[in-house]
Amino acid sequence: MPGIADVVTALFVPGDRPDRFAKAAASGADLVIVDLEDAVGDGDKAAAREHVRSALIGSPPLGAAVRIDGTSPADLELVTGIAESPGHGLLAVVVPKAADPDALSRIARSVPGIPLIALVESARGLANARALAEVAGVERFALGALDLAVDLGVGADPGSPAAREALLIARSTLVLESRLAGLGAPIDSPATDFRDPLVAEEDARYAAGLGFGGKLCIHPAQVPAVRRGFAPTPAQRAWALRVLGAPDAEAAAFQLDGHMVDLPVVLRARRILAHPEAQPEAPAAD
């Protein structure tokens, strides 16, 4: 799998459903996140922790991140113990409702060497984004748009243009603070409509346009859709090829189709063509 900073698709699976762990691992997602927080009822959390422990220290171990309840000593004890086990499969710890840099730092110190993904879901978390980004061990932000919208009093339906507009400052803040701190580009909130992959694809394309680097998924069907949303479109690839193939491409600035092309435009074209899914397919073997 790619490093945490390069994860594009991150798929949640409930921690109390070990029967789904293998399916999640085979989904093609860059990262599986076994959830011990929202997806697990209070009465099932103890059993879920045992399922997660068994899976991540098994032989072979499941390679996955774990979303803990940041206020649960039992969850923190679980990931600490897994991280200390030889040959474990703990790839990252997802910390929900990240808002307090000191609390986040305590979690990081409990799992040294394990990347943290700070899930921002509140106005306080957003206001503290810079301090959270500076906590040693944090490698990515993720956005919890539903909880943040509730905290901010946003009444628009999730995914609607009005909700997007209301949360634009939140998304832009996480992109900016990630860049300033040298983190990977943030991971966007999941699309709540898991029945229509086109919704996830369009949602992902919107997030990519704002500078996000990945998206959370709540159903395996969303994984390929999100990957398409973060890949360059055929039109973008064709544009990039034309920019870099222009006769004046080595000049400091030139015009193409009536538009000025200078270094930032050239760099964007190079970035598009450097994307793994923008590469031309290898010719079929004879």
C-alpha positions as CSV (number, residue, x, y, z in Angstrom):
1,M,0.0,0.0,0.0
2,P,1.1,3.6,-0.4
3,G,2.4,5.6,2.6
4,I,-0.2,7.3,4.7
5,A,0.6,10.6,3.1
6,D,-0.3,9.2,-0.3
7,V,-3.5,7.4,0.5
8,V,-6.4,8.3,-1.9
9,T,-9.1,5.8,-0.9
10,A,-9.7,4.9,2.8
11,L,-12.5,2.4,3.5
12,F,-14.2,2.1,6.9
13,V,-15.2,-1.3,8.2
14,P,-17.0,-1.7,11.6
15,G,-14.8,-3.2,14.2
16,D,-17.6,-5.5,15.4
17,R,-17.9,-7.1,11.9
18,P,-14.8,-9.3,11.5
19,D,-16.6,-11.2,8.8
20,R,-16.2,-8.0,6.7
21,F,-12.5,-7.5,7.3
22,A,-11.2,-9.7,4.4
23,K,-13.7,-8.1,2.0
24,A,-12.5,-4.6,3.0
25,A,-8.9,-5.7,2.5
26,A,-9.8,-7.0,-1.0
27,S,-11.7,-3.9,-2.0
28,G,-8.8,-2.2,-3.6
29,A,-8.8,0.6,-1.1
30,D,-5.4,2.1,-0.3
31,L,-6.2,1.9,3.4
32,V,-8.7,0.0,5.5
33,I,-9.9,1.8,8.7
34,V,-11.3,-0.6,11.3
35,D,-13.8,1.6,13.2
36,L,-14.2,1.4,17.0
37,E,-16.1,4.7,17.3
38,D,-19.3,5.6,15.5
39,A,-19.9,2.3,13.7
40,V,-19.9,0.2,16.9
41,G,-22.6,0.4,19.6
42,D,-21.6,0.8,23.2
43,G,-22.6,-2.8,24.1
44,D,-20.4,-4.2,21.3
45,K,-17.2,-2.2,21.9
46,A,-15.4,-4.7,24.1
47,A,-16.0,-7.5,21.6
48,A,-15.0,-5.3,18.8
49,R,-11.7,-4.5,20.5
50,E,-10.9,-8.2,20.7
51,H,-11.8,-8.7,17.0
52,V,-9.4,-5.9,16.1
53,R,-6.6,-7.2,18.3
54,S,-6.9,-10.7,16.9
55,A,-6.9,-9.4,13.3
56,L,-4.0,-7.0,13.6
57,I,-1.7,-9.4,15.4
58,G,-2.8,-12.5,13.6
59,S,-0.7,-14.6,11.2
60,P,-0.7,-13.0,8.8
61,P,-1.9,-9.8,10.3
62,L,-4.6,-7.6,8.8
63,G,-2.9,-4.4,7.6
64,A,-5.2,-1.6,8.7
65,A,-5.7,1.7,10.5
66,V,-7.9,1.8,13.6
67,R,-10.3,4.7,14.4
68,I,-10.3,4.8,18.2
69,D,-12.6,6.8,20.5
70,G,-10.0,9.3,21.6
71,T,-11.6,9.5,25.1
72,S,-11.6,5.7,25.6
73,P,-8.6,4.4,27.7
74,A,-9.5,0.9,26.5
75,D,-9.1,1.9,22.9
76,L,-5.8,3.6,23.5
77,E,-4.6,0.6,25.5
78,L,-5.6,-1.6,22.5
79,V,-3.6,0.3,19.9
80,T,-0.7,0.7,22.3
81,G,-0.6,-3.1,22.8
82,I,-0.9,-3.8,19.1
83,A,1.9,-1.4,18.3
84,E,4.2,-3.2,20.7
85,S,3.5,-6.6,19.2
86,P,6.1,-8.0,16.8
87,G,4.9,-8.1,13.2
88,H,1.6,-6.2,13.8
89,G,-0.5,-4.8,11.1
90,L,-1.3,-1.4,12.6
91,L,-0.7,1.1,9.8
92,A,-2.2,4.3,11.4
93,V,-4.4,5.5,14.2
94,V,-7.4,7.7,13.2
95,V,-8.2,10.1,16.0
96,P,-11.8,11.5,15.7
97,K,-13.0,14.8,17.0
98,A,-9.4,16.0,17.1
99,A,-9.3,19.4,18.7
100,D,-6.9,19.5,21.6
101,P,-3.2,19.4,20.5
102,D,-2.1,18.1,24.0
103,A,-4.5,15.2,23.9
104,L,-3.4,14.4,20.4
105,S,0.2,14.5,21.4
106,R,-0.5,12.1,24.3
107,I,-2.0,9.6,21.8
108,A,1.0,10.0,19.5
109,R,3.4,9.3,22.4
110,S,1.5,6.1,23.2
111,V,2.1,4.7,19.7
112,P,5.5,5.9,18.7
113,G,6.3,5.4,15.0
114,I,2.6,4.9,14.1
115,P,1.2,7.7,11.9
116,L,-1.9,9.6,13.2
117,I,-4.7,10.9,11.0
118,A,-6.4,13.7,12.8
119,L,-10.1,13.8,12.0
120,V,-11.4,17.4,12.4
121,E,-15.1,17.5,13.2
122,S,-15.7,20.7,15.2
123,A,-15.2,24.4,15.1
124,R,-12.6,24.1,17.9
125,G,-10.7,21.5,15.9
126,L,-10.7,23.7,12.8
127,A,-9.6,26.7,14.8
128,N,-6.7,24.6,16.2
129,A,-5.7,23.1,12.9
130,R,-2.3,24.7,12.9
131,A,-1.4,23.4,16.3
132,L,-2.8,19.9,15.5
133,A,-0.7,19.8,12.3
134,E,2.4,20.5,14.4
135,V,1.9,17.5,16.7
136,A,4.7,15.0,16.1
137,G,3.3,11.9,14.5
138,V,0.4,13.5,12.7
139,E,0.7,12.8,8.9
140,R,-2.8,13.7,7.6
141,F,-5.9,15.6,8.3
142,A,-9.3,14.1,7.5
143,L,-12.6,16.1,7.5
144,G,-15.7,14.9,9.3
145,A,-18.1,17.1,7.5
146,L,-21.4,15.9,9.1
147,D,-20.3,16.5,12.6
148,L,-18.7,19.8,11.7
149,A,-21.9,21.0,10.0
150,V,-23.9,20.2,13.1
151,D,-21.4,22.0,15.3
152,L,-21.5,25.1,13.0
153,G,-25.3,25.0,12.8
154,V,-25.3,24.4,9.0
155,G,-28.8,23.4,8.1
156,A,-28.3,22.5,4.4
157,D,-28.5,18.9,3.3
158,P,-25.1,17.1,3.3
159,G,-23.5,17.2,-0.2
160,S,-25.8,20.0,-1.4
161,P,-24.3,23.2,-3.0
162,A,-25.3,25.2,0.1
163,A,-23.5,22.7,2.5
164,R,-20.4,22.8,0.2
165,E,-20.4,26.6,0.3
166,A,-20.8,26.6,4.1
167,L,-17.9,24.2,4.6
168,L,-15.6,25.7,2.0
169,I,-13.7,27.6,4.6
170,A,-13.2,24.3,6.6
171,R,-11.8,22.5,3.6
172,S,-9.6,25.3,2.5
173,T,-8.2,25.7,6.0
174,L,-7.2,22.0,6.2
175,V,-5.6,22.2,2.7
176,L,-3.6,25.3,3.8
177,E,-2.5,24.0,7.2
178,S,-1.5,20.7,5.7
179,R,0.6,22.4,3.1
180,L,2.3,24.7,5.7
181,A,3.1,21.8,8.0
182,G,4.3,19.5,5.2
183,L,1.6,16.9,5.7
184,G,-0.1,14.9,3.0
185,A,-3.1,16.6,1.4
186,P,-6.2,16.1,3.6
187,I,-8.7,13.3,3.2
188,D,-12.3,14.4,2.6
189,S,-15.4,13.3,4.4
190,P,-17.3,10.3,2.8
191,A,-20.2,10.7,0.5
192,T,-23.3,9.6,2.5
193,D,-25.1,8.2,-0.6
194,F,-23.3,4.8,-1.0
195,R,-25.9,3.4,-3.5
196,D,-24.8,5.7,-6.4
197,P,-21.1,5.5,-7.1
198,L,-21.4,8.6,-9.4
199,V,-22.2,10.7,-6.3
200,A,-18.9,9.6,-4.7
201,E,-17.0,10.2,-7.9
202,E,-18.4,13.7,-8.3
203,D,-17.8,14.4,-4.6
204,A,-14.2,13.3,-5.0
205,R,-13.6,15.4,-8.0
206,Y,-14.9,18.4,-6.1
207,A,-12.5,17.7,-3.2
208,A,-9.6,17.2,-5.5
209,G,-10.3,20.5,-7.1
210,L,-9.9,22.2,-3.7
211,G,-6.6,20.5,-3.0
212,F,-7.6,17.4,-1.1
213,G,-5.6,14.2,-1.7
214,G,-8.1,11.5,-0.8
215,K,-11.5,10.6,0.5
216,L,-13.1,8.4,3.1
217,C,-15.4,5.6,1.9
218,I,-18.2,3.8,3.8
219,H,-18.9,1.1,1.2
220,P,-16.6,-0.9,-1.1
221,A,-18.5,0.3,-4.2
222,Q,-17.3,3.8,-3.5
223,V,-13.6,2.9,-3.7
224,P,-13.2,2.8,-7.5
225,A,-15.5,5.8,-7.9
226,V,-13.4,7.9,-5.5
227,R,-10.2,6.8,-7.4
228,R,-11.7,8.0,-10.7
229,G,-12.7,11.3,-9.0
230,F,-9.1,11.9,-8.0
231,A,-7.6,10.9,-11.4
232,P,-7.1,13.4,-14.2
233,T,-10.0,13.4,-16.8
234,P,-9.2,12.6,-20.4
235,A,-9.7,16.2,-21.2
236,Q,-7.2,17.3,-18.5
237,R,-4.6,14.8,-19.8
238,A,-5.1,16.0,-23.4
239,W,-4.7,19.6,-22.3
240,A,-1.5,18.8,-20.3
241,L,-0.1,17.0,-23.4
242,R,-0.8,20.0,-25.5
243,V,0.8,22.4,-23.1
244,L,4.0,20.4,-22.7
245,G,4.1,19.5,-26.4
246,A,3.7,23.1,-27.6
247,P,6.5,24.4,-29.8
248,D,7.2,27.2,-27.3
249,A,7.0,25.0,-24.2
250,E,10.6,25.8,-23.2
251,A,10.0,29.6,-23.2
252,A,9.4,31.5,-20.0
253,A,5.9,32.3,-21.2
254,F,3.9,31.6,-24.4
255,Q,0.3,31.5,-25.6
256,L,-1.8,28.5,-26.3
257,D,-5.3,28.9,-27.7
258,G,-5.4,32.5,-26.7
259,H,-4.3,31.8,-23.1
260,M,-1.0,32.7,-21.5
261,V,1.1,29.8,-20.4
262,D,3.8,30.4,-17.8
263,L,5.7,28.3,-15.3
264,P,2.7,27.7,-12.9
265,V,0.6,26.4,-15.8
266,V,3.5,24.2,-17.0
267,L,3.9,22.8,-13.5
268,R,0.2,22.0,-13.3
269,A,0.4,20.2,-16.7
270,R,3.4,18.2,-15.4
271,R,1.5,17.3,-12.2
272,I,-1.4,16.0,-14.2
273,L,0.8,13.8,-16.4
274,A,2.7,12.5,-13.4
275,H,-0.5,11.1,-11.9
276,P,-0.3,7.2,-12.0
277,E,-3.7,7.0,-13.7
278,A,-2.7,9.6,-16.4
279,Q,0.0,7.3,-17.8
280,P,-0.7,5.8,-21.2
281,E,-1.5,2.1,-21.1
282,A,1.3,-0.2,-22.1
283,P,0.8,-1.8,-25.5
284,A,-0.5,-5.4,-25.4
285,A,2.0,-8.1,-25.8
286,D,2.0,-9.9,-29.2
